Amino acid sequence: MKKQVFKVVRWVVILAAISFLVIQFFGPAKTNPPIDPSQTIEARLQVPPQVAAIFDRSCNDCHSNKTRWPWYSNVAPVSWFVIGHVNEGRSNQNLSEWGRYDPDRQAKKLQQMCEEVKDGAMPLSSYTPLHPGSKLSAADLKTLCDWTSAERARISTQ
Ligand code: HEC
């Protein structure tokens, strides 16, 4: 009886190990598309250093083309989850490709930035525990929202 249980367990472990190896060859690709410096949010808007620091610390990994990929983004199935979030984040708003958005969309996106952060929806809750310092403080929130409303007002009069 004991011997049979051992056999089953051994097969389960072998199959799990094989599946783990096989899935490494599948899934979405990790990319950092080239950045045109004339298209970035810094080139298009007036981004003060303290706002740039918030983007860098809390947003750029998913909303820019300068993602710092963590080691676990190389290991399926975790990589599928991480790469999926980055692709989705970039397609929602990409700070490296800000120049693609017309002024109305830029204003809308600025407003959404403040709203998402205020709601606690961004940065994603799956991100903050593994990225110490990425969670925004009340002061960061104020810095970001003051800036998004000032920039919205400024670009609407251009
Ligand atoms: C771990 C990846 C990740 C990080 C970090 C992150 N985001 Fe996102 N963001 C996403 C994903 C995925 C979506 C699209 C799905 C969703 O809305 O939840 C998104 C959507 C958004 C949207 C669009 C929401 C809408 O209604 O369409 C805004 C605005 C946004 N993020 C702002 C930010 C800001 C500002 C930061 C930094 C403070 C940030 N995000 C950090 C992944 C991320």
Boltz pocket constraint, residues with backbone or C-beta under 6 A from the ligand:
constraints:
  - pocket:
      binder: B
      contacts: [[A, 54], [A, 55], [A, 58], [A, 59], [A, 60], [A, 61], [A, 62], [A, 63], [A, 84], [A, 85], [A, 86], [A, 88], [A, 89], [A, 92], [A, 93], [A, 109], [A, 112], [A, 113], [A, 114], [A, 116], [A, 117], [A, 121], [A, 122], [A, 123], [A, 124], [A, 126], [A, 127], [A, 134], [A, 136]]
      max_distance: 6.0
